Amino acid sequence: MPEPFEETLRQRLEAVRAQGLWRSLRPVDHRSASTLETGGHRLVSFAGNDYLGLSQHPAVMEAAVRAVHDWGAGSAASRLICGSLAVHHRLEETLAGFLGTEAALGFTTGHAAATGTIPALVGPGDVVIVDRLVHACCVDAARLSGAKLRVFRHNDLDDLERILGWASRLPRNASGGPRVLVVTEGVFSMDGDSAPLAGLVELKERHGAWLMLDEAHSTGVLGPEGRGLAAQLGLGGRIEVRMGTLGKALGASGGFIAGSRALIDLLVNRARSFIFSTAPVPAAAAAALAALELMTTRDGEEARARLRSASATGAGVVARTFPGPSDSVPSEGSVGHILPVIVGDETAAVALADRLRAAGAWVPAIRHPTVARGSARLRLTFSAAHTEADLDLLEQALIRACLQTPAHRSGDAA
């Protein structure tokens, strides 16, 4: 006889606890640009992805409020069922213009953008090749597609070339392929380094592959007027699929794909997460549209300057607290707005995060399955909203937390 349902769940939860991987939701009673209140305590947050502080910008919030009055709280159904709201079209036209592509398409989330797009482009008999550290949504999407999934070592162009060579020798399939899709990120979400994009573009072109670039953590931050890593390197026109989010530097919610008109038309007809999902709420689309318009103004440039300053100061704080050689150094061309401090052991990472919280700083402990086993870390993120006082508090919190740790060094915090 199978075990009772609740007993099975209890045993599985006990295993999660024993591995140091227990997670729970912590209610937040109030949030400002750089702080949050939980359980009666005010903490400075170094955990969010609101890199430019735009979720709290008056123009962005006012746009969301107006959209609720103009369109209502929800979108009623999918865009193919009840009509496609003008606010979604304006956002997509603005996104395409901002990125220099023919068209763009919005999704409810970045995860939905990936899981809709990759299976629409490739299927059984094709090949998806992903960087080892690419976001889980792209791995999920590759598996959903039924294509052969291969993983290359992080930012290792030689390893990618080896796999592309293997793919080029596969037998032809019914579609004339195999079609080969390479997937990477502009700035990697847990390590903060950037992809060797010029080399990736050269390799995929040499082997006749396609490239999908996820700019979730580089849109709004890198490149001229925040247009991303591809724009920074002048490579936008050589990348087939541009993916991004509206919920990080743009301060709103949702995901998007940008590229050719044919790509977007295909997704409207074949991306299941688009076809079968209620459209994003109008307020989120309007907020993202307002944030995009800010990107090209003095407000946008000043926010990026504040972010660079806060990131540089924050990196100095971490270097002073964890002296010595470190893997926690932003790659060339990166702003350094994501800074990992590798701890290793999952339980030790959680304990260090708890001590930081007691000292007034909210810094998350990132563990498996978000990162590989044995590479648990603190993940600090910086924002244009962080003040000198916030960064001073971080330094004092790190010092206090580490004084309670038996031994620490950069790259091995506990």
N, C-alpha and C positions, 0 to 999 in steps of 0.2 A: 504493500500500500504506500502511495506517496505521502511524504510528510505533510502535516497541516500547513496551510498557507502562512499563517502568522509565525509559526515556529521556523519555517524556512527563512523568512525575512529576518527574524531575530538572529539566527546563526550567521547570516551574511553580514548583518550590521556589526556583529561582534568581530568578525574577521576584518572589517574595515577599521574598527577601532584598534585592533591588535597591530595593524600595519602602520599606525600613525597617520591614517588618511581620513579620519572623521571630519566631516564638514557640517556646519549648521548655519542657518540664516540668522543674522544679527539685525534686528530692527533699527532703522535710523529714523529719528524723530524730526530732524531738520538738517538741511544741507545748504551750505553757501558755496561760494566759488572755490574756497580752499579748505573749508572745515565741515565737520558733521557733528551732530549730537546724538549720542546713543546711551541709554541707561542713565541719563542725567549727567553725562560727561561730554565736554567739548573736546574734540580731537582735531588736530591738523591732519588732513588726508594727503598721503602720498601714494594713493592707490588708483585714482581714476584716470580716464583717458580723455578728459575734457581739457586738452592741451592748451587751448587758447582762452579758456574760460568763457566761451561763447554761449554755453547753456544758460548763463546768468546775464548775458548782455541784454540791455533793455530792448534793442531793436529786434532781437531774436525772440524774446518772450512776448513782445507786443504782436509780432507776426503770428505767433501761435494762438494767442487770444483772439485776434481778429478772425483767424481761420475757423475757430470754433463757432463764432457768431455767424460767419458766412456759409459754412458747410456742415456744421453739426459736429458732434463728438466722434462719429465714426464714418466709414465710407460705404456701409450698407452691404456690399458684396464685392466679388472680384471685379476687376475693371472690364473684363469681357462679358460680364453678365448684366450689370446695371448702368453701364456707361463709364467713361473714364474722365475723372474730374479735371477741370482746367488747371488746378493748382499742381497736380502731378505732372501735367504736360509742361507747365512753365518751369518746374524744377528740372525736368529732364533736358529741356532745351538749354537751360542755363548750365547744367552739368556738362553737356556736350561742348558748349562754347568754352567753358572754363578749361576743359581738358584738351580741346582741339581735336575732337572726334566728330564723326558724322551724326552720331545719335547716342542716346543713353536710355537706360530702363531702370526704374526703381523697384526694389523688393522690400518686403516687410522687415527683413534683417539681413546682415551680411551672410549669415549661415544659409539663409534661403537663396541668396544670390549665387552662392557656390553650388549648392545642391540642385539648383535648377539649371545652371549653365553647363557644368561639366558633363552631366548625362545627356544634355541636348547636343553637345558637340561630338562626343565619342561614345562608343559602345563595345559590345563583344568583338574581339578581334583587333581592337585598337589598343593604344598604349598611353597611359598617363604616367609621367615621371615627375615626382615631387621632391623638393628639398626636404631633408630629414626633419627640419624644424618648421615646416609650413603649418599653418593653422589647421586644427582638427577638422574644420568644416570642409576643407579641400580634400582631406583624406577620406572623409565620409562620402563626399560627392564622387570621388574616383571609384570607391567601392560600389556605390549605387549604380554607376554607369555600366558595370560589367566588363570594363576594359582591363587589360593587364596593368597592374599597379607596380611600379618600380620606384625605389627611393635612392636618391644620391646623397652622398655625404654633404653636410652643411657647407654651402658656398664653395664646393669643390668642383671646379670646372673640368678637371681631368676625369673625375668619376662620372660626371654627367656625360662627357664625350664618350666614355666607354659604353654607357648604357644606350646612348643614341646610336652608336655603331651597331650594338646588338639589335636594336629595333629596326635598323635599316636592312638587316638580313632576314627578317621574318617573312614568311610567305605572304603573297597577296591575298586579300580577303574580298568578300563580295562587293565592298564599297570602293575597291581600287586601292585600299590602304595596305598596311595599317596606317591610320591617322595617328600622329604622335603629338601629344600635348604636354608641354613642360609647364610646371606651376611653381611659382616662387612668390616671395613677399618683397615689398620695397624696404620696409624696416620690420625686423622680426619682433614679434610681440613680447617674447619672454627674454630675449638677449639684447635687444636694442641695436643690433648691428644691421647694416644694409647689404642688399644683394649686390654681387659684382655684375651689374646689369648689362654693361657694354659687352662683356664676355659671353653672357647668356644669350644675348641677341645674336651675336656673331655665330655662336654654336648652333642655335636653332635654325638659323638661315642656311648654314652650310649643310645641315642634315635634312632640310625640308620639313621641320617640325613647326608647331605653333607654340606661342608663349602666352601664358595667362599670368598677369602681374597683379597681386593683391596689394593695393596701396592704402590699406586701412590705417596704418600708423604713420604714413608719410604724406597723405593728402592733408593740405592745410598747413603743413609744417615745413616740408622741403620744397625746393624749387622756386622759380619766380612767382611771386604772389601766392605761394603755397600750393602750386599746381602739381607737386609730387616729384618723386625721384626720376620718373621717366622724362618729365619736362626739364628737370635740373640738368640731365645729361643729354637732352636733345634727341631722345630715342622714342618719343611717343608714337610717331608715325610708323614705327617698325614693330610694334607690339600688337598682336591680334586682339587680345582681350584684356581690358583694364577693369579691375574690380576695386571697389572701395566701400567705405561706410559713411553714413551721415551721423553716426552716434559717437564719434570721437572728437577730432579737432573741430568739426562743424557743430557740435553741441546739440544735435537733435536725435533722430532715431531712424534706422533703416539702412539698407544697403543698395548698391547700384552696380550695374555693368555698363561700360562705355566702349564703343568701337564703331565698326562700320554699320551702315543702315541695314545691310543684309544680316549681320549678326543680331541686331536688335529685333528685326522681323522674325528671324528664326526662333528667338527666345519667346516672343509673344505667342508663337504657335507651338512651341515644344518644351518650354521650361515649366515643369509641373508645379514647382513651388510658386510660380507666378500665376499660372492658369487657375490653380485650385485654392488660392489664398485670398481672403478679403484684402482689399487694397490698404496700404498704410493709412493711418489716420491723417486727415487733412492738416491738423495742427503740426504734425511732425514734418510734413512736406513743406509747409509754409515757413516753419522755423529754419529748416535746412536751406531753403531758398534765400532767406534773409541773411543767414550766415555766409553763404556763397557770395552774396553781393558785398558783404563786409570784407571779404578776402582781398579785394583789389583796391581797398580804400586805405587811408592813413591809419584808421583803427586796426585793420588787419596787419599792416606792417609793424605797427607799434606792439601789437600782441605777440607777433613772432619774435621781435627783439626782446621783449620781456621773458619769453619762454627760453630763448638762448641764454640769457643772463641767469635765470633761475637754474637751468640745467648745468651751466658751468659752475655755479656756486655749489649746487648739490653734489656734483662730481668731486669737488674739492673737499666737501664735508665727508663724503664716503672715503676718499683717499686718506684723510687725516685719521679717521677712525679705524680703518683697516689698512695700515701701512704695508708697503712691500709690493711685489709684483702682483698684478691683478688681471683677471679676465674681464673685469667689469669696466672696460674702457670703450667708449663709443668708437665705431669705425670711422674712417675718414669720410667726410661728407655728411655724417649723421649729426643731428642736433644734440643727441645724448639725452633725450627726454625720457628714455626708458633705461634704467640702470639696475642690473641684477647684482646681488651680493650672494654668491654661491655658498650655501651652508653644507649641503650634502645630505645629512640625515633628516628625515621628515619630522621626527619628534623634536629635534633640536631647532629646526626652522620655526615650528609652531611656538616653541617656548620663547624664542627670541622675539617673534612678533608680539607675543603676549606682554613681554617686558616693555617693548616699545609702546604698546597701547597704554600700559600703566603709566608711562612717562609722558603721555599726551600726543603720541604720533601714531596714526593709523597707517601701517605698512603691511601688506598681505604676505603670508607665507605661501609660496607656490609649490605644489607637490604633484606627484604622479596622480592622475594620468596627464596633467597639463604639461609637465616636463618629465624627462626620463627618471627612472628610479635612481636614487643616489645623487641626484642633482637638485634637490630641494633648495629653495632660495628665498631671499627677500626680493621683492620686485618693487623698486621705487620708481614712481613716475612724477614728472615735474610739470608745472603749469605756469602760464603767464600770470595767473592769479596769486601765485606764491609770493609772499613778501619777505623782506630780510628777516623780520621777526619769526616767520614760519620756518625759515631755513636755520635760524639760530636755534629754535626749539628742536628741530630734527637733530642737529649736532649734539645738543645736550642729552636728548633721548637716546641716541646711539651710544654715547659715552656711558650713560647710566646702565643701559641694557647690557653692554659688553663687559662692564665691571662685574656683573653677576655671572659671566660666562667663564668657565675654567680656563679656556685658551681660545684665542681668536687670531686670525690673520686674514689678509685679503684673499678672497676666494675660498675661505674655510672659516665661516663666521662662528661656528660652534662645534 
